Amino acid sequence: MSLSEVLARLRALEREWGREEGSARLVAVTKGQTLQSIEAQVLAHGDFPLGEGRAQELRDKAAEFAQAGRRVEWHYIGPLQRNKVKYLRPVTLVHAIEAGWQAEAIAAAAEGWGHAPDVLLQVHNGEAQKHGIPVADLGGVLSDVRATGLNVRGLMVMAPEFGAEVPAPQAEDRILQLFSDTARRAHDLGLPELSMGMSGDYPLAVRAGATLIRVGRSLFS
C-alpha cells in the first residue's frame, strides 16, 4: 500500500463518519527507513510529520536531513528514558509522556534549546506490560506536566494486542471502545489532540475521533 492509498482511505473514513476532511492527520512512522526511502515514499507526496520511536535514530536522521537542507516536522512516538531526552531537540511533539519527571527533563533541556516541544499524555491501555498513565491518575499527571511549562495538546493510546483466541470482531469492539473512551477523556480534560491508530487499526481510530494517525508499515511495504 502506498501513502496515496492510505490518504485516500483516511479521507473516505472521514466522510463515512461525518468528519471534516483532513481532520485525521497522518504521521509517517519512519523506523528503520533511509533518507532516500523517506523522501521517495513520504515527502515526495507532501510535508507530513515523521514519527520516530528510538531517540538516537531520530537524532541521526534529523542531522542527516538538516545536512541535506531538508526541513522536516519530527514527532517522537516511543517510550522516553531520561538519558535520551537530549536527543529530542528537533522534535515538535512528544506523543508518549507518562510521568511528571519526563516533562521536567524535557522542560529543563528545552531551556538550552531555546524552544520546547508540545506533548501528549499516554493513557494506559490495560495491558500489564505496556506503558501509560492509569486513567485515575490522568488529571494529576496533567497538572504536573503543565506545571513544568510544557504545552499539553492531548492524549495518546496504543491498541492492546489480542491473541488468536480472541475473535477479530470482538478484538475490534474492544479497540474501538478503548479509542472512544480515550476521546471522551480528552474532551473532558479540554484537550483537542488524539494520537490513536496504527497500520492495523487506524479505521477504528478515525471512527473514534483520532486527529493523529501513526502509520509506518503500510507506507513502506
C-alpha positions as CSV (number, residue, x, y, z in Angstrom):
1,M,0.0,0.0,0.0
2,S,1.3,3.5,-0.9
3,L,0.9,6.8,1.0
4,S,-1.6,7.9,-1.6
5,E,-3.7,4.9,-0.9
6,V,-3.5,5.4,2.9
7,L,-4.5,9.0,2.5
8,A,-7.4,8.1,0.2
9,R,-8.6,5.6,2.8
10,L,-8.3,8.3,5.6
11,R,-10.4,10.8,3.6
12,A,-13.0,8.1,2.8
13,L,-13.2,7.2,6.5
14,E,-13.6,10.9,7.4
15,R,-16.6,11.2,5.0
16,E,-18.1,7.9,6.3
17,W,-18.1,9.2,9.9
18,G,-19.1,12.8,9.2
19,R,-15.7,14.3,9.9
20,E,-14.1,17.4,8.4
21,E,-11.7,16.5,5.6
22,G,-8.1,16.5,6.8
23,S,-9.1,16.3,10.5
24,A,-7.3,12.9,10.8
25,R,-3.6,13.8,10.2
26,L,-1.1,11.2,9.0
27,V,2.1,10.8,11.0
28,A,4.5,8.7,8.9
29,V,6.4,6.3,11.1
30,T,9.9,6.0,9.6
31,K,11.6,3.4,11.8
32,G,14.4,1.7,10.0
33,Q,13.9,3.8,6.8
34,T,16.7,5.6,5.0
35,L,16.6,9.3,4.0
36,Q,16.1,8.3,0.4
37,S,13.2,5.9,1.2
38,I,11.5,8.6,3.3
39,E,11.9,11.2,0.6
40,A,10.5,8.9,-2.1
41,Q,7.7,7.2,-0.2
42,V,6.5,10.1,2.0
43,L,7.9,13.6,1.5
44,A,7.6,13.4,-2.3
45,H,3.8,13.4,-1.6
46,G,3.6,16.3,0.9
47,D,5.0,17.7,4.1
48,F,3.9,15.0,6.6
49,P,5.2,14.8,10.2
50,L,7.7,12.0,10.6
51,G,7.4,9.8,13.7
52,E,10.4,8.1,15.4
53,G,10.3,5.7,18.4
54,R,14.0,5.5,19.0
55,A,15.7,8.7,20.2
56,Q,19.1,8.0,18.8
57,E,17.7,7.1,15.4
58,L,15.7,10.3,15.4
59,R,18.9,12.3,16.3
60,D,20.8,10.7,13.4
61,K,18.0,11.1,10.8
62,A,17.3,14.7,11.9
63,A,21.0,15.5,11.5
64,E,21.1,13.9,8.0
65,F,18.0,15.8,6.8
66,A,19.4,19.1,8.2
67,Q,22.7,18.5,6.4
68,A,20.7,17.9,3.2
69,G,18.9,21.2,3.8
70,R,15.5,19.5,4.2
71,R,13.2,20.9,6.8
72,V,11.1,18.2,8.5
73,E,8.5,18.1,11.3
74,W,9.6,15.4,13.8
75,H,7.4,13.7,16.3
76,Y,8.8,11.3,19.0
77,I,6.4,8.4,19.5
78,G,8.3,6.0,21.6
79,P,8.9,5.4,25.4
80,L,11.2,8.0,26.9
81,Q,14.2,7.4,29.1
82,R,15.9,10.3,31.0
83,N,19.3,9.8,29.2
84,K,17.6,10.1,25.8
85,V,15.9,13.4,26.3
86,K,18.9,15.3,25.0
87,Y,18.2,13.8,21.5
88,L,14.8,15.3,21.2
89,R,15.9,18.8,20.3
90,P,14.4,18.6,16.7
91,V,11.0,17.4,17.9
92,T,7.9,19.5,17.8
93,L,5.6,16.9,19.5
94,V,6.3,14.1,22.0
95,H,3.5,11.6,21.9
96,A,4.1,9.5,25.0
97,I,4.6,11.3,28.2
98,E,3.6,9.0,31.1
99,A,5.2,10.7,34.2
100,G,5.9,14.1,35.5
101,W,9.7,13.5,35.6
102,Q,9.7,13.1,31.8
103,A,8.1,16.5,31.4
104,E,10.5,18.1,33.9
105,A,13.5,16.6,32.0
106,I,12.2,17.9,28.7
107,A,11.5,21.4,30.1
108,A,15.0,21.6,31.6
109,A,16.6,20.5,28.3
110,A,14.4,23.0,26.4
111,E,15.9,25.9,28.3
112,G,19.1,25.2,26.4
113,W,17.4,24.6,23.1
114,G,15.5,27.9,23.1
115,H,12.2,26.1,22.3
116,A,10.1,23.3,23.8
117,P,8.1,20.6,22.1
118,D,4.4,20.2,22.8
119,V,3.4,16.9,24.5
120,L,0.7,14.3,24.7
121,L,-0.1,12.1,27.7
122,Q,-0.1,8.4,27.1
123,V,-3.1,6.6,28.5
124,H,-2.5,3.1,29.8
125,N,-4.4,0.6,27.7
126,G,-4.9,-2.1,30.3
127,E,-2.1,-4.4,29.3
128,A,0.2,-5.1,32.3
129,Q,3.4,-4.9,30.3
130,K,2.6,-1.6,28.4
131,H,3.4,2.0,29.2
132,G,1.0,4.7,30.1
133,I,-0.8,6.6,32.8
134,P,-3.6,4.9,34.6
135,V,-6.9,6.6,33.9
136,A,-7.4,7.5,37.5
137,D,-4.1,9.4,37.5
138,L,-4.6,11.4,34.3
139,G,-5.8,14.6,36.0
140,G,-2.9,14.6,38.4
141,V,-0.2,14.0,35.8
142,L,-1.8,16.6,33.5
143,S,-1.4,19.2,36.4
144,D,2.2,18.1,37.0
145,V,3.2,18.4,33.3
146,R,1.5,21.7,32.9
147,A,3.4,23.0,36.0
148,T,6.7,22.5,34.0
149,G,5.5,25.0,31.4
150,L,5.1,22.4,28.6
151,N,2.0,22.7,26.4
152,V,-0.1,19.5,26.7
153,R,-2.1,19.2,23.5
154,G,-3.9,15.9,24.0
155,L,-3.8,12.2,24.7
156,M,-2.2,9.1,23.1
157,V,-3.1,5.5,23.4
158,M,-1.9,2.2,21.9
159,A,-4.4,-0.5,21.0
160,P,-3.9,-3.7,23.0
161,E,-2.7,-6.8,21.3
162,F,-5.0,-9.8,21.2
163,G,-4.1,-13.4,20.7
164,A,-5.7,-15.8,18.3
165,E,-8.1,-16.9,21.0
166,V,-10.0,-13.6,20.7
167,P,-12.2,-13.5,17.5
168,A,-11.4,-10.5,15.3
169,P,-14.8,-8.8,15.7
170,Q,-14.5,-9.0,19.5
171,A,-11.0,-7.6,19.3
172,E,-12.2,-4.7,17.1
173,D,-15.0,-3.9,19.5
174,R,-12.6,-3.7,22.4
175,I,-10.2,-1.5,20.5
176,L,-13.0,0.8,19.4
177,Q,-14.2,1.1,23.0
178,L,-10.7,2.0,24.2
179,F,-10.3,4.6,21.5
180,S,-13.8,6.1,22.2
181,D,-13.1,6.2,25.9
182,T,-9.8,8.0,25.3
183,A,-11.6,10.5,23.1
184,R,-14.2,11.2,25.8
185,R,-11.5,11.7,28.4
186,A,-9.6,14.1,26.2
187,H,-12.8,16.1,25.7
188,D,-13.5,16.1,29.5
189,L,-9.9,17.4,30.1
190,G,-10.3,20.1,27.4
191,L,-7.5,18.5,25.2
192,P,-8.0,18.7,21.4
193,E,-5.4,16.2,20.1
194,L,-5.8,12.4,20.0
195,S,-3.0,10.2,18.8
196,M,-4.5,6.8,18.1
197,G,-4.3,4.2,15.5
198,M,-1.6,2.4,13.5
199,S,-1.4,0.5,10.2
200,G,-3.7,-2.3,11.5
201,D,-6.4,-0.3,13.4
202,Y,-6.5,3.3,12.0
203,P,-10.0,2.9,10.6
204,L,-11.3,2.4,14.2
205,A,-9.2,5.4,15.4
206,V,-10.7,7.7,12.7
207,R,-14.2,6.5,13.7
208,A,-13.4,7.3,17.4
209,G,-12.1,10.8,16.6
210,A,-8.3,10.5,16.3
211,T,-6.5,13.6,15.0
212,L,-3.1,12.0,14.6
213,I,-2.8,8.6,12.9
214,R,0.6,6.8,13.2
215,V,1.2,4.7,10.1
216,G,4.5,3.1,9.1
217,R,4.4,-0.4,7.8
218,S,1.7,0.3,5.2
219,L,3.7,3.2,3.7
220,F,6.9,1.2,3.0
221,S,5.6,-2.3,2.2
